[in-house]
Amino acid sequence: MSRTRHRLRAAAFAAVCGAMLLTGCSSDRQDDTTPGQSRAEAAARGEQEINARSRTALRDGGDLRVPVDALPTNYNPVQVNGARVVTWQLSEAILPGAFTNAPSGDYALNKAFFQSAELTSKSPQIITYRIAKNAVWSNGRPLTWEDLRGQWRALSGKDKAYEGYSNVGYGDISSVRRGGSDQEAVVTLRKPFAEWQGLFNLLVPKEVTASAATFNKGWLEAPAITAGPFSVGKIDKTGKSVVLRRNPSWWGEKPPLDRVVLRVLDPAARADELANQGIDIYPIGADLDLFTRAKDMPGVEIRQAPERLAGQLTFNGSKGALLADESLRRAVAQAVDPEAITRALIGKIVPGAEPVGNHILPPGDPGYRDNSATLPFDATAAGRQLDTLGWKLKGEQRVKDGKKLSLRLVGQATPVGKATCSLIKEQLRAVGIEARIQPVPLEKFYDSYLLPGNFDLIAFEWTKSASPFAHDRPVFQKPEGENFGSNFGRVHIPRVDALYDEGLAELDTAERRRIANEIDVLAWKHAHHLPLYAGSGAYAVREGLANYGAHGLGAYGFDRAGFLK
């Protein structure tokens, strides 16, 4: 596989994991966190703050204006350069999927497109999909089993010309065949795949997967064939916006909104734009200024629900890098205090916020366990380890063989990125390590720094998935030249490979969670990367906007959003 392709694959994962973009939800549920209830407990209950209302309470029409960080560079969401958060957000409104995320974070059947999707055999594992009879593509062709077969072939990894975003799961499929009708697909796997509900959760038409050229570059400018409650009205490259409009051929319940406008807008400009009626919502994340501005803004409220986003610190453990030395990497990790960082960044937005204690499962997941005691913050222990390694204090600086212990700390040139790096710098300075902060514009962060490993330490935010094994396996994969998946620090733990094989094949949920925690303990032990804070899940939202806001662990979904009468 070419160097370019691997860089594209990594870029796709980086964009998915590093971006903080707006999300919505399609649930009717809205519960406030009860006094004394932890954020993890709230997440486990599937709580959201979306101002949930019935369709009859909403006026017909209106535009929902949503700021985003960037437009898609490829509108095919299952191609490596298209697998980005903004593309998936857009795609949920205009493309089919077998399952969607429920507010609890579990999978829920997407009944608009599939009557059923069931495990009909365990040995061999067979999944039978029954497509909704009235589901059609925008070119008038019904959705059929051939659409699933085409996507499997494109993502299986067999034909290297197809630049698929991931072959996890798809590579285990042995066949996709026609069932009792064109609307029934029978999918057979060579070996068990526990997270099978994550397959075909965005489905592209067979016309896109017909050739590698069409798959890779056919949707660079726009998605040509769609199916969903909305369709693409206009893509304005100059104005950097995408306008979605109601799909007149939609067979489901009519969306309340006339249009959804996704518009590129710098985070620093979003508070003013919301105040001036230019947008209807913005994510607060860990930005205290955005939080403070929203609190005092007339006609605006803050909605909050725990979600899967988390900040983390990645160590460059590649061959020849200073932190390839695991003992040194562990010492650096122990010198960083996630609790203090969480308190400083999130504490004023979410009182009582706690640091993330698991690399694999997010707080609120039923299997979540805080394993951070495996490698806890301990500046004294870090200092002792540095002494043992020969990095002795000379004044306030660690020195070995006449060389200072100096690390380049890369972060995004945003308020949150700058604040995170500043805190880490001071914590490392306390044990004699110099951190040279390098703030980087978002447009250069991934391609010029994260992907090529152009850092010693790098801080960014990561989004987890309802399929933690399939989603996170590339984070721990063995680097082979330019093929490093999402393992940006190139730290490889051999035992983890076998554990991922076990977890992906384990159909028992409790056992799969046990394996996830075993992987997590190893990630702490070997200082693969360091989890820091959980995202606030907070959004500034116009008061009259209903069925939208803080989605928690649920899906995006524009189909039920609208404005009160």
C-alpha positions in Angstrom: 0.0 0.0 0.0 1.3 3.5 -0.8 2.7 6.0 1.6 -0.1 8.5 0.5 -2.8 6.0 1.2 -1.5 5.3 4.8 -1.3 9.0 5.4 -4.9 9.4 4.2 -6.0 6.6 6.5 -4.4 8.2 9.5 -5.7 11.6 8.6 -9.2 10.2 8.5 -8.9 8.7 11.9 -7.3 11.9 13.2 -10.1 14.0 12.0 -12.7 11.7 13.4 -11.0 11.6 16.8 -9.7 15.1 17.0 -12.6 17.3 15.9 -15.3 18.6 18.2 -18.3 19.2 16.0 -22.0 19.6 16.8 -24.3 16.6 17.2 -28.0 16.2 17.7 -30.3 13.5 18.8 -33.5 11.8 17.9 -34.7 10.7 21.3 -37.8 12.0 23.1 -36.1 11.6 26.4 -34.9 14.5 28.5 -33.9 14.1 32.1 -31.9 16.5 34.2 -29.0 15.0 36.2 -30.2 14.7 39.8 -28.4 16.4 42.6 -25.3 14.4 43.7 -25.5 12.2 40.6 -22.1 11.7 38.9 -21.6 12.4 35.2 -20.9 8.7 34.6 -24.2 7.8 36.2 -26.0 10.3 34.0 -24.3 8.9 30.9 -25.2 5.4 31.9 -28.9 6.4 32.1 -28.7 7.7 28.6 -29.5 11.3 29.6 -29.7 14.2 27.2 -30.7 17.8 27.2 -32.4 18.4 23.9 -35.6 20.2 24.9 -37.6 17.1 23.8 -41.0 18.0 22.4 -43.6 16.2 20.3 -44.0 17.0 16.7 -47.2 18.9 17.3 -45.4 21.4 19.5 -43.1 22.5 16.6 -43.8 24.9 13.9 -43.5 23.7 10.3 -40.3 24.9 8.6 -37.3 27.0 9.6 -33.6 26.7 9.2 -31.2 25.2 11.7 -27.8 26.8 11.4 -24.9 24.8 12.7 -21.2 25.8 12.8 -18.6 23.3 11.8 -14.8 23.4 11.7 -14.4 22.5 8.1 -16.3 21.1 5.1 -15.7 17.5 4.0 -12.8 16.9 1.7 -14.6 13.8 0.4 -18.3 13.2 0.7 -18.0 9.5 0.7 -18.0 8.7 4.5 -16.5 5.3 4.2 -13.5 6.4 2.1 -10.3 7.2 4.1 -10.3 10.9 3.5 -14.1 11.1 3.9 -14.3 9.4 7.3 -14.4 12.6 9.3 -16.8 13.8 11.9 -18.4 16.5 9.7 -18.9 14.0 6.9 -20.6 11.5 9.2 -22.7 14.2 10.7 -23.9 15.2 7.3 -24.3 11.6 6.1 -26.7 10.6 8.8 -29.2 13.1 7.3 -28.7 12.0 3.7 -27.6 8.3 3.8 -29.0 5.0 5.1 -27.7 3.0 8.0 -28.6 -0.3 9.6 -28.3 0.9 13.2 -28.0 4.2 15.0 -26.8 5.2 18.5 -29.5 5.2 21.1 -29.3 7.7 24.0 -27.9 4.9 26.2 -25.0 4.5 23.7 -26.3 1.1 22.6 -27.3 0.4 19.0 -30.9 0.9 17.9 -32.3 -0.5 14.6 -32.7 2.3 12.0 -36.3 1.4 11.2 -36.6 3.9 8.4 -34.3 1.8 6.3 -34.3 -1.7 7.8 -37.3 -3.8 9.0 -34.8 -6.0 10.9 -31.2 -6.9 11.2 -30.7 -10.1 13.2 -28.1 -12.6 14.1 -29.7 -15.7 12.6 -26.7 -18.1 13.2 -23.8 -18.1 15.6 -21.7 -20.9 14.0 -21.0 -19.7 11.3 -22.1 -16.2 12.3 -24.8 -15.1 9.9 -26.6 -11.8 10.0 -29.9 -11.3 8.0 -30.8 -7.8 7.0 -34.3 -7.0 5.8 -34.5 -3.7 4.1 -37.6 -1.5 4.4 -39.7 -2.0 1.3 -40.2 1.7 0.6 -36.6 2.7 1.0 -35.3 4.2 -2.2 -32.2 6.1 -3.4 -32.5 9.6 -4.9 -32.1 8.2 -8.4 -35.3 6.2 -7.9 -33.7 2.8 -7.4 -34.8 0.8 -4.3 -32.2 -0.1 -1.7 -31.2 -3.7 -2.2 -28.9 -6.4 -0.9 -26.5 -5.4 -3.7 -25.8 -2.1 -1.9 -24.5 -4.1 1.1 -22.5 -6.4 -1.1 -20.9 -3.5 -2.8 -19.8 -1.8 0.4 -18.4 -5.1 1.8 -16.3 -5.6 -1.3 -15.0 -2.0 -1.1 -14.1 -2.3 2.6 -13.0 -5.9 2.8 -9.3 -5.0 2.1 -9.0 -7.6 -0.7 -8.8 -5.0 -3.5 -6.1 -2.6 -2.4 -7.2 0.0 -5.0 -10.2 0.8 -2.7 -9.2 3.3 -0.1 -11.6 2.1 2.6 -11.5 3.8 6.0 -11.3 0.5 7.9 -11.6 -3.2 7.1 -12.3 -4.3 10.7 -15.3 -6.6 10.6 -15.7 -6.3 6.8 -12.5 -8.3 6.3 -14.1 -11.2 8.3 -17.1 -11.4 5.9 -17.0 -14.4 3.6 -20.1 -13.6 1.6 -23.1 -11.2 1.1 -25.8 -12.9 -0.8 -29.4 -12.3 -1.8 -32.0 -13.8 0.6 -35.6 -14.4 -0.2 -35.9 -11.1 -2.1 -33.9 -8.2 -3.3 -34.7 -6.5 0.0 -33.0 -9.3 2.1 -29.2 -9.6 2.5 -27.6 -12.6 4.1 -24.2 -11.8 5.5 -21.9 -14.7 6.5 -18.7 -14.2 8.5 -15.6 -16.5 8.6 -15.2 -16.0 12.3 -17.3 -14.4 15.0 -17.4 -10.6 15.0 -18.9 -9.3 18.3 -19.5 -5.7 17.1 -21.5 -6.7 14.0 -24.1 -4.0 14.7 -21.4 -1.5 13.7 -21.4 -2.8 10.1 -23.3 -0.9 7.4 -24.1 1.9 9.8 -23.5 4.3 7.0 -24.4 2.7 3.7 -23.4 4.1 0.3 -25.1 3.1 -2.9 -23.7 0.3 -5.2 -23.0 2.9 -7.8 -20.3 4.4 -5.6 -18.6 1.1 -4.9 -18.8 -0.2 -8.5 -15.1 0.8 -9.1 -12.2 2.0 -7.0 -11.9 5.2 -9.0 -15.6 6.1 -8.3 -15.3 5.0 -4.6 -12.1 7.1 -4.0 -12.8 10.2 -6.0 -16.4 10.1 -7.3 -17.7 12.1 -4.4 -15.0 14.7 -3.9 -17.3 17.6 -4.8 -20.7 16.3 -3.6 -22.6 13.1 -2.9 -24.3 12.1 -6.1 -26.9 9.6 -4.8 -28.5 9.9 -1.4 -31.4 8.6 0.7 -32.6 10.2 3.9 -34.9 12.8 5.4 -32.8 15.5 3.8 -31.0 15.9 0.5 -28.2 18.2 -0.5 -29.5 21.6 -1.7 -26.3 23.5 -2.2 -22.6 23.2 -1.5 -20.9 26.6 -1.4 -17.1 26.2 -1.5 -16.5 30.0 -1.5 -18.9 30.7 1.4 -17.9 27.3 3.1 -21.3 26.0 3.7 -23.6 23.0 2.9 -27.3 23.5 2.8 -29.6 20.4 3.3 -33.2 20.6 2.4 -36.2 18.3 3.1 -36.2 15.3 0.8 -39.5 15.5 -1.1 -39.3 11.7 -1.7 -38.8 10.8 2.0 -41.1 8.0 3.0 -40.7 8.5 6.7 -42.2 11.2 9.0 -41.7 14.7 7.5 -38.9 16.6 9.2 -40.0 19.8 11.0 -37.2 21.8 9.5 -37.1 23.2 5.9 -33.3 23.3 5.9 -30.2 22.6 7.8 -27.2 24.8 7.1 -23.7 23.6 8.1 -21.4 26.6 8.0 -17.6 26.8 8.6 -17.1 29.2 11.5 -14.0 29.8 13.7 -14.7 28.9 17.3 -13.7 32.4 18.4 -16.5 33.9 16.3 -19.3 31.6 17.4 -20.4 33.4 20.6 -20.9 36.7 18.7 -22.6 34.9 15.8 -25.1 33.2 18.2 -25.8 36.5 19.9 -26.4 38.2 16.6 -28.8 35.5 15.4 -26.4 34.1 12.8 -26.3 30.5 14.2 -28.5 28.5 16.5 -26.1 26.4 18.6 -22.4 26.0 19.3 -20.3 23.4 21.3 -18.7 24.8 24.5 -16.4 21.9 25.1 -13.7 22.9 27.5 -13.7 26.6 26.5 -14.5 28.6 29.6 -15.0 31.8 27.6 -17.6 30.2 25.4 -19.3 28.9 28.5 -19.3 32.3 30.2 -20.5 34.1 27.1 -23.4 31.7 26.8 -24.5 32.1 30.4 -25.1 35.8 30.0 -26.6 35.7 26.5 -30.3 36.5 26.2 -32.5 33.9 24.6 -29.8 31.2 24.9 -29.5 28.3 27.3 -26.8 25.8 28.1 -27.6 22.2 27.6 -25.3 19.5 28.9 -25.0 15.7 28.8 -21.9 13.4 29.1 -20.6 12.2 25.8 -17.7 10.2 24.4 -15.3 13.0 23.7 -12.1 13.1 25.8 -8.8 15.0 25.9 -5.6 13.0 25.9 -1.8 13.3 25.6 0.0 11.1 23.1 3.7 10.2 23.5 6.0 9.7 20.6 7.4 6.2 21.1 8.7 5.7 17.6 12.1 4.3 16.9 14.8 6.8 17.7 12.5 9.1 19.6 13.4 10.1 23.2 10.2 8.6 24.6 10.8 5.3 22.9 12.3 4.4 26.2 9.3 3.0 28.1 10.8 3.8 31.5 11.2 7.4 30.6 7.8 7.5 29.0 6.2 6.2 32.2 8.1 8.8 34.3 6.8 11.6 32.1 3.2 10.2 32.3 3.4 10.1 36.1 4.5 13.7 36.2 1.2 14.8 34.5 -1.8 15.3 36.7 -5.1 14.6 34.8 -7.2 15.6 37.8 -5.7 19.0 38.0 -6.1 19.5 34.2 -9.7 18.3 34.4 -10.4 20.6 37.3 -8.9 23.6 35.5 -10.5 23.1 32.1 -13.8 21.5 33.0 -14.5 22.1 36.7 -16.2 25.5 36.2 -18.3 24.1 33.4 -19.2 20.8 35.0 -18.6 21.0 38.8 -17.2 17.7 40.2 -15.8 16.6 36.8 -13.4 13.7 37.1 -10.5 12.7 34.8 -10.9 9.8 32.4 -9.6 6.6 33.9 -9.8 4.2 30.9 -8.3 4.2 27.4 -11.0 2.0 25.8 -14.4 2.5 27.5 -15.8 6.0 28.2 -17.3 7.0 31.5 -20.9 5.9 31.6 -20.3 2.7 29.7 -21.5 -0.3 31.8 -18.0 -1.8 31.5 -16.1 1.3 32.4 -13.5 0.9 35.2 -11.0 3.5 36.4 -7.7 1.7 36.0 -5.5 4.8 36.3 -4.0 3.5 39.6 -1.8 1.3 37.3 0.1 4.4 36.5 -1.1 7.2 38.8 0.0 10.8 38.9 3.0 10.8 41.3 5.5 13.5 40.9 7.8 12.1 43.6 7.8 8.6 41.9 8.5 10.3 38.5 11.5 12.1 40.0 12.9 8.9 41.5 12.5 7.2 38.1 14.2 10.0 36.3 17.1 9.8 38.8 17.4 6.1 38.2 17.5 6.7 34.4 20.4 9.1 34.9 18.4 12.3 34.4 19.7 14.2 37.4 18.5 17.6 38.6 20.9 20.4 37.9 19.2 23.4 39.4 15.7 23.2 38.1 16.5 21.2 35.0 17.1 17.4 34.4 20.3 16.8 32.6 22.0 13.6 31.4 25.4 13.4 29.7 25.3 17.2 29.4 21.9 17.2 27.6 18.8 18.8 29.0 15.6 16.7 29.2 13.6 18.9 26.9 10.4 17.7 25.1 8.5 19.4 22.3 4.8 19.7 23.3 2.5 20.2 20.3 -1.0 21.5 20.7 -3.8 23.1 18.7 -3.7 26.9 18.6 -7.1 27.2 20.3 -7.9 28.5 23.8 -8.4 24.9 25.0 -5.2 23.6 23.3 -3.1 26.5 24.7 -4.6 26.0 28.2 -4.0 22.3 28.2 -0.3 22.6 27.0 0.3 25.4 29.6 -0.9 23.2 32.4 1.2 20.2 31.2 4.3 22.4 30.8 4.1 23.6 34.5 3.5 20.0 35.8 6.6 18.7 33.9 8.7 21.7 35.0 7.9 20.7 38.6 10.0 17.5 38.1 12.7 19.2 36.0 11.4 18.4 32.5 11.4 21.3 30.0 8.3 21.3 27.7 8.7 23.5 24.6 5.1 24.4 23.6 4.4 24.6 19.9 0.8 25.8 19.2 -0.3 24.8 15.7 -3.2 26.0 13.5 -5.9 23.3 13.0 -5.3 23.2 9.3 -1.7 22.1 9.8 -2.1 20.0 13.0 -2.9 16.7 11.4 -0.9 16.5 8.2 2.2 18.3 9.4 2.5 17.2 13.0 0.2 14.4 14.2 0.5 12.1 11.2 4.3 12.2 10.6 5.0 12.0 14.4 6.5 15.5 14.4 6.3 15.9 18.2 7.5 14.4 21.5 4.2 15.0 23.2 0.9 16.0 21.5 -2.4 17.0 23.0 -5.7 16.7 21.3 -9.3 15.4 21.8 -10.5 11.9 20.9 -14.0 10.6 20.3 -14.9 7.1 21.3 -17.4 4.8 19.7 -20.2 2.4 20.5 -17.9 -0.2 18.9 -14.8 0.2 21.1 -12.9 -2.8 19.8 -13.5 -2.1 16.1 -12.9 1.6 16.6 -9.8 1.5 18.8 -7.9 -1.4 17.3 -6.1 0.9 14.8 -5.1 3.1 17.9 -3.0 0.2 19.1 -1.9 -1.5 15.9 1.7 -2.4 15.2 3.3 0.3 13.1 4.8 -1.0 9.9 6.5 1.8 8.0 3.9 4.4 7.2 1.1 2.0 8.1 0.3 2.9 11.7 -3.4 3.3 11.5 -4.4 5.7 14.3 -1.4 4.7 16.5 0.1 8.2 16.1 2.7 7.7 18.9 3.9 4.4 17.3 3.8 2.7 20.8 3.1 -1.0 20.2 2.1 -3.5 23.0 2.3 -7.0 21.5 -0.1 -8.6 24.0 -2.8 -6.1 23.0 -3.0 -7.5 19.5 -4.1 -10.9 20.8 -6.5 -9.3 23.2 -8.2 -7.4 20.4 -8.6 -10.6 18.4 -10.2 -12.1 21.4 -12.5 -9.2 22.0 -13.6 -8.8 18.5 -14.6 -12.5 18.4 -16.2 -12.6 21.9 -20.0 -12.6 21.7 -20.5 -12.5 25.5 -20.8 -8.9 26.6 -19.5 -9.3 30.1 -16.4 -11.1 28.9 -15.8 -8.6 26.2 -15.9 -5.8 28.8 -13.4 -7.8 30.9 -11.1 -8.0 27.9 -11.4 -4.3 27.3 -10.3 -3.6 30.8 -7.3 -6.0 30.4 -6.3 -4.0 27.4 -6.7 -0.8 29.3 -4.5 -2.0 32.2 -1.7 -2.7 29.6 -2.2 0.7 28.0 -1.6 2.3 31.4 1.3 0.0 32.3 3.2 0.7 29.1 2.2 4.4 28.9 0.7 4.1 25.5 -1.1 7.5 25.8 -2.5 9.4 28.7 -6.3 10.0 29.1 -6.9 13.5 30.6 -10.4 15.0 30.8 -13.9 14.1 29.6 -15.5 16.6 27.4 -18.1 18.8 29.0 -20.9 17.8 26.6 -22.1 21.3 27.0 -23.7 23.4 24.2 -25.0 26.9 23.9 -28.4 26.6 22.3 -31.2 29.0 21.2 -34.1 28.5 23.7 -36.7 27.9 21.1 -34.8 25.0 19.5 -36.3 21.6 20.4 -35.2 18.0 20.0 -31.6 19.1 19.6 -28.7 20.1 21.8 -26.6 18.0 24.2 -27.0 14.6 22.6 -25.0 12.6 25.2 -24.2 9.1 23.8 -27.0 9.3 21.2 -26.9 9.8 17.5 -26.7 13.1 15.6 -30.1 13.3 13.8 -31.6 16.4 12.3 -34.9 14.7 11.4 -36.8 15.7 14.5 -35.1 19.0 15.3 -37.3 22.1 15.0 -38.5 25.3 16.6 -41.3 25.7 19.0 -44.5 27.3 17.8 
